[in-house]
Each structure stands twice: as C-alpha cells, then as structure tokens.
Amino acid sequence: MWSRRWLAGCLLALAAAGAGAQEPIRLGMIEGLSGPFANAGDAVVRNLRIAVERVNARGGVKTAQGARPFELVTLDSKGNVDESLMQFRALTDRHMPFVLQGNSSAVAAALVGAVNRHNQRQPDARVLFLNYSAVDPALTNENCSFWHFRFDASADMRMQALTEVIRADAGVRRVYLIDQDYSFGHQVARSAREMLAAKRPDLRIVGDEFHPIGKIKDFAPYIAKIKASGADAVITGNWGNDLTLMVKAAREGGLNARFYTFYGNGLGAPAAMGDAGVGRVLAVAEWHPNVGGAASDAFYRAFRARYPEPRDDYVHLRMQMMVEMLARAIERAGSTDAVKVAHALEDMRYVNDFHEATIRASDHQVLQPLYVSVMEKQGGEVRFDNEGSGYGFRTVRKLKAAQTTLPTTCQMERF
C-alpha cells in the first residue's frame, strides 16, 4: 500500500498537473514557518504534503466537475496571532475553501473567531477550519464552532492517557508541572492537577510553573529548581524548541526524573536527552513508528522514503488522516461548500489496517486510540529510531478511544 509504486504515482501525477488539469482544491495552511517554532511548522508541511501527494497520485478528489487535485498553500504566521489573522485574510481573498492550522491553541482560538465572523459576513464564500494540533479543550467545548474540526486529541484526552500510566507507576511520588505560559500550557497544568488528585491522591505536586513561550534559551535555572524540589517526575505540555531545550538542560543538569510529555518523541528531543532519556521520557500520541504490524511499518517506511533526511523524521498520522477524511467528505458532499463538507465530516469513520477514528458530530472532536510510549535505545521492540538519534519509543500502554473519550459542553450553532 505504502510503496515505491505509490511514489512513482506521485511523480506521474505531478507531471500531468499542468496539462489541462481541473482547478485544484487549495488547502491554506497557516503555520509558523519562521521564528522559534519553525521546526514544528516544517514538520507539518512534510506531513501534509505527503498526504496531498497520496490523494493526487490516485487521481485527486472526485467532484461534479471531475477529479480535482489538492494543492497545499503554505502561509507563514511567524508563530503569532496577529500575523495568523493577516494570513487568514490573504487566504480568504484568494478564495481558498479550507484553512489548516494547529501549532498554538492561542492562534487556533483567534482563527475560530475569524472564521465565524467571515462565514457570517460572506455566506457565499464560507471556509472550514481543520485543526491538526491545537489541543486546548475549549476549542471543542465552550468555544466550539460548526466551522471547526479537531483531528488531534484534546489536552484533557492526552492527560487522561498519561495519568492512567502514572496511576500504575509506584515510582512516581513527587511531581513537578512546568508549561508554556499561554492558554494551552495553563490547561495542561490544570488538567494534570485535577486528574492526579482523582487518580493518585498520595502524590505531591512540588512545583507548578509557567515560562514565556518561545523565549527561553537556557532552561538550566528551571532544571535546577526541579532538581531541588526532589521531583521524581515532570509533566509538561511543552512543544517545539521549548521542549528540546528543556530536555537538553535536564541531561546537562543531571536531573534524574521521568518526563511525562505530550511531544517528547521528536523535533530533536530524543537526541537532546540521549542516554539520560532512556526509560525516563514518555510521550503520548495517536500513533508512533514502533506500534508494530506490516501496515504501520509500510506507512512509516513510505514517509521515510519521501523524506530520507534524519532531521525530517517526525511523522504525524493525524495530519495525513485529516487530509484523507477531507477528500472523502468532499466526494460525499459532491462539493467544496463548507456547510455540505461539514455535514459530510460529522460522524465520519476512518479505518485503515492499523488505526481507527471517528468524528463526534456534537463537537467535531476526533475520537481515536492513544499510545503512551517510552524512550529506549534502538533494538528489540524499538525497530525504528527517531531522527537518526539511535533512540526510539516503545509502547507502554495503548488506550482505546473509549478510554480517553471525555464529555463535551459544546453548544454549537448549526447550519
């Protein structure tokens, strides 16, 4: 399925693109492609690009006008809200029907508001917002929108998975919380406090700290405080360079604690931690390369064939799943009209040979299994390493979708 034949098909599709092809369906990705989190933005581009190529290699998306290819248009937000809103206006000026974003819940919240206002003012040019990584629970609760769909697990769902592992980890007695100082980071800390209190009331939270997002170059002072607290575990939602620099400082500072992370399985974090992370750095995701099985292995190998450089090795199943579900929804709707595609996405079920997911219609949250994995040296169960580091991740626990599904307070206006 994920083979060299597929790569050859991509090349044929690209070669035919200019010869009388139908107008492409443009996907406008608004993401930080420069600034402190450019590495995270670049990883998104790779995942979306391979997904678009896969759809186009099989002929594109079937519509009433004929098969139409997807086209990924990248717009640099520089990682901030104001620039993201400017890029959203550029996207709507170019009549792109779909906006894609994920790295930063603050940006996502601003975009939800902008999409709501745009769609109210211009009902004949509505857009849908497809969110692949912004995990603030408010986006599918009190701030939910008919025009917004989230394909990642919320912060609460991810924390539900991590704290299920901590519940069974008798070695964890003292926990330090450290997060980025914005809406997402505060939600991670709040969720950790609430779930630990319910599942492990014997634990002590010995630190609860926030730091400026994207501005800390040296985390040594923070690591020194964590070490002085006597913490044997750290819980963090940090991502991008904020996570990489923190785990590097932990190694250099000799912090002997477990890191329970949302994103510790890539973007340089395993290499930064090195041997100090073995058995200590845990991550939660909808998939990782060592989940096992021929279909999963083939999916990962196809990505690495497309992007062979070790630094490009950060694979997100959810982003590629999102593009596949969008293609199917457009075909089901027979249109790129935002209302029709939204209704087609609601309750949609995605199944391949190693993953299954469903979109909950009531809040447009994707429900899917989650894996908690731990960093190990390559070998044995860890057949694939991360970014050529010699370290990969082994599954500690797989939680079914039902085990991480949480109730929603969403009361969306429907169209």
For each residue, the residues with C-beta under 8 A, 3 or more apart:
1: 6 295 298 299 353
2: 6 298 299 301 302 303
3: 6 7 298 302
4: 7 8 305
5: 8 9
6: 1 2 3 9 10 54 57 302
7: 3 4 10 11 302 305 306
8: 4 5 11 12
9: 5 6 12 13 57 58
10: 6 7 13 14 53 54 56 57
11: 7 8 14 15
12: 8 9 15 16 57
13: 9 10 16 17 53 56 57 59 60 69
14: 10 11 17 53 56
15: 11 12
16: 12 13 19 21
17: 13 14 21 56 69
18: 21
19: 16
20:
21: 16 17 18 24 69
22: 60 63 65 66 67 68 69
23: 65 68
24: 21 68 69 70 71
25: 61 68 69 70 71 97 98 330 336
26: 70 71 73 94 96 97 98
27: 48 52 70 71 72 73 96 98 100 323 326
28: 73 75 87 91 94 96 98 99 100
29: 44 45 48 72 73 74 75 99 100 101
30: 75 77 84 87 88 91 99 100 101 107 111
31: 41 44 45 74 75 76 77 100 101 102 103
32: 35 37 38 40 41 76 77 78 79 80 103 104
33: 38 41 42 45 74 76 77 78
34: 38 76 78 79
35: 32 38 78 79 80 214
36: 79 214 215 240 241 242
37: 32 40 41 79 103 104 214 239 240 241
38: 32 33 34 35 41 42 79
39: 42 43 240 241 267 268
40: 32 37 43 44 103 239 240 267
41: 31 32 33 37 38 44 45 76 79 103
42: 33 38 39 45 46
43: 39 40 46 47 266 267 312 314 316
44: 29 31 40 41 47 48 102 103 132 133 316 319
45: 29 31 33 41 42 48 49 72 74
46: 42 43 49 50 306 307 312 314
47: 43 44 50 51 314 315 316 319 320
48: 27 29 44 45 51 52 72 100 319 320 323
49: 45 46 52 53 72
50: 46 47 53 54 302 303 306 307 320
51: 47 48 54 55 319 320 322 323 324
52: 27 48 49 55 56 70 71 72 323
53: 10 13 14 49 50 56 57 306
54: 6 10 50 51 57 58 320 323 324
55: 51 52 58 60 61 69 70 323 324 327
56: 10 13 14 17 52 53 59 60 69 70
57: 6 9 10 12 13 53 54
58: 9 54 55
59: 13 56 62 67
60: 13 22 55 56 67 68 69 70
61: 25 55 67 68 69 70 327 330 331
62: 59 66 67 331
63: 22 66 67 68 330 331 334 335 336
64: 334 335
65: 22 23 68
66: 22 62 63
67: 22 59 60 61 62 63
68: 22 23 24 25 60 61 63 65
69: 13 17 21 22 24 25 55 56 60 61
70: 24 25 26 27 52 55 56 60 61 323 327
71: 24 25 26 27 52
72: 27 29 45 48 49 52
73: 26 27 28 29 91 94 96
74: 29 31 33 45
75: 28 29 30 31 87 90 91
76: 31 32 33 34 41 83 87
77: 30 31 32 33 80 83 84 87 101 107
78: 32 33 34 35 83
79: 32 34 35 36 37 38 41 83 103 104 107 214
80: 32 35 77 83 84 107
81: 84 85 106 107 110
82: 85 86
83: 76 77 78 79 80 86 87
84: 30 77 80 81 87 88 101 107 110 111
85: 81 82 88 89 110 111 114
86: 82 83 89 90
87: 28 30 75 76 77 83 84 90 91
88: 30 84 85 91 92 99 111 114 115 118
89: 85 86 92 93
90: 75 86 87 93 94
91: 28 30 73 75 87 88 94 96 99 127
92: 88 89 95 96 118 122 125 127
93: 89 90
94: 26 28 73 90 91
95: 92 125
96: 26 27 28 73 91 92 99 127
97: 25 26 126 127 128 336 337 338 341
98: 25 26 27 28 127 128 130 326 336
99: 28 29 30 88 91 96 111 115 127 128 129 130
100: 27 28 29 30 31 48 129 130 131 132 322
101: 29 30 31 77 84 104 107 108 111 129 131 132 134
102: 31 44 108 131 132 133 134 152 319
103: 31 32 37 40 41 44 79 107 133 134 239 240
104: 32 37 79 101 107 108 134 182 184
105: 108 109 134 135 136 139 182 183 184 187
106: 81 109 110 182 183 184
107: 30 77 79 80 81 84 101 103 104 110 111 134
108: 101 102 104 105 111 112 129 131 134 136 139
109: 105 106 112 113 134 136 138 139 143 183
110: 81 84 85 106 107 113 114
111: 30 84 85 88 99 101 107 108 114 115 129
112: 108 109 115 116 129 139 143 145 147 148
113: 109 110 116 117
114: 85 88 110 111 117 118
115: 88 99 111 112 118 119 127 128 129 145 147 148
116: 112 113 119 120 145 147
117: 113 114 120 121
118: 88 92 114 115 121 122 125 126 127
119: 115 116 122 123 126 127 147 338
120: 116 117 123
121: 117 118
122: 92 118 119 125 126
123: 119 120 126
124:
125: 92 95 118 122
126: 97 118 119 122 123 147 337 338 339
127: 91 92 96 97 98 99 115 118 119 147 338
128: 97 98 99 115 147 148 149 338 341 342
129: 99 100 101 108 111 112 115 145 147 148 149
130: 98 99 100 149 151 322 326
131: 100 101 102 108 134 139 148 149 150 151 152
132: 44 100 101 102 151 152 316 318 319 322
133: 44 102 103 152 316 318
134: 101 102 103 104 105 107 108 109 131 139 150 152 184
135: 105 139 150 152 153 154 155 158 184 262
136: 105 108 109 139 154 155 183 184 187
137: 140 141 154 155 156 187 191
138: 109 141 142 143 183 187
139: 105 108 109 112 131 134 135 136 143 144 148 150 154
140: 137 144 148 150 154 363 364 365 408 410
141: 137 138 144 363 408 409 410
142: 138 409 410
143: 109 112 138 139
144: 139 140 141 148 363 364 408 410 411 412
145: 112 115 116 129 148 364 412
146: 342 364 412 413 414 415
147: 112 115 116 119 126 127 128 129 338 342
148: 112 115 128 129 131 139 140 144 145 364
149: 128 129 130 131 342 345 359 364 366
150: 131 134 135 139 140 154 364 365 366
151: 130 131 132 318 319 321 322 325 357 366
152: 102 131 132 133 134 135 286 318 366
153: 135 157 158 161 284 286 366 368 370 404
154: 135 136 137 139 140 150 157 158 365 406
155: 135 136 137 158 159 184 187 188 191 237 262
156: 137 159 160 187 191 406
157: 153 154 160 161 370 404 405 406
158: 135 153 154 155 161 162 262 284 370 404
159: 155 156 162 163 188 191 192 195
160: 156 157 163 164 195 399 403 404 406
161: 153 157 158 164 165 284 370 372 397 399 403 404
162: 158 159 165 166 235 260 262 282 284 372
163: 159 160 166 167 192 195 196 199 200
164: 160 161 167 168 199 372 397 399 403
165: 161 162 168 169 260 282 372 396 397
166: 162 163 169 172 175 196 199 200 203 233 260
167: 163 164 199 200
168: 164 165
169: 165 166 172 233 258
170:
171: 232 258
172: 166 169 175 200 203 232 233 258
173: 202 203 204 232
174: 203 204 206 229 230 231 232 233
175: 166 172 192 196 203 204 205 206 231 232 233 234 235
176: 205 206 207 208 209 226 229 231 233 234 235 257
177: 188 189 192 193 205 207 208 209 234 235 236
178: 207 209 210 211 222 226 234 235 236 238 246
179: 184 185 186 188 189 209 210 211 236 237 238
180: 184 185 210 211 212 213 214 237 238 239 242
181: 185 186 210 211 212 213
182: 104 105 106 185 186 213
183: 105 106 109 136 138 186 187
184: 104 105 106 134 135 136 155 179 180 187 188 237
185: 179 180 181 182 188 189 210 213 237 238
186: 179 181 182 183 189 190 210
187: 105 136 137 138 155 156 183 184 190 191
188: 155 159 177 179 184 185 191 192 235 236 237 262
189: 177 179 185 186 192 193 208 210
190: 186 187 193 194
191: 137 155 156 159 187 188 194 195
192: 159 163 175 177 188 189 195 196 235
193: 177 189 190 196 197 205 208
194: 190 191 197 198
195: 159 160 163 191 192 198 199
196: 163 166 175 192 193 199 200 203 205
197: 193 194 200 201
198: 194 195 201
199: 163 164 166 167 195 196
200: 163 166 167 172 196 197 203
201: 197 198
202: 173
203: 166 172 173 174 175 196 200
204: 173 174 175
205: 175 176 177 193 196 208
206: 174 175 176 229 230 231
207: 176 177 178 225 226 229 231
208: 176 177 189 193 205
209: 176 177 178 179 222 225
210: 178 179 180 181 185 186 189
211: 178 179 180 181 216 222 242
212: 180 181 215 216
213: 180 181 182 185 242
214: 35 36 37 79 180 240 241 242
215: 36 212
216: 211 212 219 222 242 245
217: 245
218: 221 245 249
219: 216 222 223 245 246 248 249 250
220: 223 224 249 252 253
221: 218 224 225
222: 178 209 211 216 219 225 226 246 249
223: 219 220 226 227 246 249 250 252 253 255
224: 220 221 227 228 253
225: 207 209 221 222 228 229
226: 176 178 207 222 223 229 231 234 250 255 257
227: 223 224 231 253 254 255 257
228: 224 225
229: 174 176 206 207 225 226
230: 174 206
231: 174 175 176 206 207 226 227 234 257
232: 171 172 173 174 175 256 257 258
233: 166 169 172 174 175 176 257 258 259 260
234: 175 176 177 178 226 231 250 255 257 258 259 260
235: 162 175 176 177 178 188 192 260 261
236: 177 178 179 188 243 246 259 260 261 262
237: 155 179 180 184 185 188 261 262 263
238: 178 179 180 185 242 243 246 261 262 263
239: 37 40 103 180 242 243 262 263 267
240: 36 37 39 40 103 214 243 244 263 267
241: 36 37 39 214 244 245 267 268
242: 36 180 211 213 214 216 238 239 245 246
243: 236 238 239 240 246 247 261 263 264 267 269
244: 240 241 247 248 267 268 269 272
245: 216 217 218 219 241 242 248 249 272
246: 178 219 222 223 236 238 242 243 249 250
247: 243 244 250 251 259 264 269 272 273 277 281
248: 219 244 245 251 252 272 273
249: 218 219 220 222 223 245 246 252 253
250: 219 223 226 234 246 247 253 255 257 259 273 276
251: 247 248 254 255 272 273 274 276 277
252: 220 223 248 249
253: 220 223 224 227 249 250
254: 227 251
255: 223 226 227 234 250 251 276
256: 232
257: 176 226 227 231 232 233 234 250 280
258: 169 171 172 232 233 234 280 281 282
259: 233 234 236 247 250 264 273 277 280 281 282
260: 162 165 166 233 234 235 236 282
261: 235 236 237 238 243 264 265 269 281 282 283 284
262: 135 155 158 162 188 236 237 238 239 283 284
263: 237 238 239 240 243 266 267 269 283
264: 243 247 259 261 269 270 277 281 282 283 375
265: 261 269 270 281 283 285 288 373 375 386 393
266: 43 263 269 270 313 314 386 387
267: 39 40 43 239 240 241 243 244 263 314
268: 39 241 244 271 272 387
269: 243 244 247 261 263 264 265 266 272 273 277 281
270: 264 265 266 273 274 277 281 375 385 386 387 389 391 392
271: 268 274 386 387 389 391
272: 244 245 247 248 251 268 269
273: 247 248 250 251 259 269 270 276 277 280 281 375 391
274: 251 270 271 277 391
275: 278 377
276: 250 251 255 273 280
277: 247 251 259 264 269 270 273 274 280 281 375 391
278: 275 375 376 377 391
279: 374 375 376
280: 257 258 259 273 276 277 374 375
281: 247 258 259 261 264 265 269 270 273 277 374 375
282: 162 165 258 259 260 261 264 372 373 374 375 396
283: 261 262 263 264 265 288 372 373 375 393
284: 153 158 161 162 261 262 370 371 372 373
285: 265 288 370 371 373
286: 152 153 317 318 355 357 368 369 370 371
287: 291 296 315 317 318 354 355 371
288: 265 283 285 291 371 373 393 395
289: 296 300 315 383 384 386 392 393
290: 373 381 382 383 384 392 393 394 395
291: 287 288 296 354 371 395 398
292: 296 297 381 395
293: 296 297 353 354
294: 297 298 353
295: 1 298 299 352 353 354
296: 287 289 291 292 293 299 300 353 354
297: 292 293 294 300 301 383
298: 1 2 3 294 295 301 302
299: 1 2 295 296 302 303 317 354
300: 289 296 297 303 304 315 384
301: 2 297 298 304 305
302: 2 3 6 7 50 298 299 305 306
303: 2 50 299 300 306 307 315
304: 300 301 307 308 313
305: 4 7 301 302 308
306: 7 46 50 53 302 303
307: 46 50 303 304 312 313
308: 304 305 312
309: 312 313
310: 313 387 388 389
311: 387 388
312: 43 46 307 308 309
313: 266 304 307 309 310 386 387 388
314: 43 46 47 266 267 386 387
315: 47 287 289 300 303
316: 43 44 47 132 133 319 320
317: 286 287 299 320 321 355
318: 132 133 151 152 286 287 321 322 366 368
319: 44 47 48 51 102 132 151 316 322 323
320: 47 48 50 51 54 316 317 323 324
321: 151 317 318 324 325 350 355 357
322: 51 100 130 132 151 318 319 325 326
323: 27 48 51 52 54 55 70 319 320 326 327
324: 51 54 55 320 321 327 328 350
325: 151 321 322 328 329 345 348 350 359
326: 27 98 130 322 323 329 330 341 345
327: 55 61 70 323 324 330 331
328: 324 325 331 332 344 348
329: 325 326 332 333 341 344 345 348
330: 25 61 63 326 327 333 334 335 336 341 344
331: 61 62 63 327 328 334
332: 328 329 344
333: 329 330 336 337 340 341 343 344
334: 63 64 330 331 340
335: 63 64 330 340 341
336: 25 63 97 98 330 333 341
337: 97 126 333 340 341
338: 97 119 126 127 128 147 341 342
339: 126 342 343 415
340: 333 334 335 337 343 344
341: 97 128 326 329 330 333 335 336 337 338 344 345
342: 128 146 147 149 338 339 345 346 364 415
343: 333 339 340 346
344: 328 329 330 332 333 340 341 348
345: 149 325 326 329 341 342 348 359 364
346: 342 343 359 361 364
347: 358 359 360 361
348: 325 328 329 344 345 358 359
349: 356 357 358
350: 321 324 325 355 356 357 358
351: 355 356
352: 295 355 356
353: 1 293 294 295 296
354: 287 291 293 295 296 299
355: 286 287 317 321 350 351 352 368 369
356: 349 350 351 352 368 369 401
357: 151 286 321 349 350 366 367 368 401
358: 347 348 349 350 366 367 368 401
359: 149 325 345 346 347 348 364 365 366 367
360: 347 363 364 365 366 367 408
361: 346 347 364
362: 408 410 412
363: 140 141 144 360 408 410 412
364: 140 144 145 146 148 149 150 342 345 346 359 360 361 412
365: 140 150 154 359 360 408
366: 149 150 151 152 153 318 357 358 359 360
367: 357 358 359 360 401 404 405
368: 153 286 318 355 356 357 358 401
369: 286 355 356 398 399 400 401 404
370: 153 157 158 161 284 285 286 398 399 404
371: 284 285 286 287 288 291 395 397 398 399
372: 161 162 164 165 282 283 284 395 396 397 398 399
373: 265 282 283 284 285 288 290 393 394 395 396
374: 279 280 281 282 393 394 396
375: 264 265 270 273 277 278 279 280 281 282 283 391 392 393
376: 278 279 379 380 381 382 391 392 393 394
377: 275 278 382 390 391
378: 382 383 384 385 390 391 392
379: 376 382
380: 376
381: 290 292 376 394 395
382: 290 376 377 378 379 385 391 392 393 394
383: 289 290 297 378 392
384: 289 290 300 378 392
385: 270 378 382 388 389 390 391 392
386: 265 266 270 271 289 313 314 389 391 392 393
387: 266 268 270 271 310 311 313 314
388: 310 311 313 385
389: 270 271 310 385 386
390: 377 378 385
391: 270 271 273 274 277 278 375 376 377 378 382 385 386
392: 270 289 290 375 376 378 382 383 384 385 386
393: 265 283 288 289 290 373 374 375 376 382 386
394: 290 373 374 376 381 382
395: 288 290 291 292 371 372 373 381 398
396: 165 282 372 373 374
397: 161 164 165 371 372
398: 291 369 370 371 372 395
399: 160 161 164 369 370 371 372 403 404
400: 369 403 404
401: 356 357 358 367 368 369 404 405
402: 405
403: 160 161 164 399 400
404: 153 157 158 160 161 367 369 370 399 400 401
405: 157 367 401 402
406: 154 156 157 160
407:
408: 140 141 144 360 362 363 365
409: 141 142
410: 140 141 142 144 362 363
411: 144
412: 144 145 146 362 363 364
413: 146
414: 146
415: 146 339 342
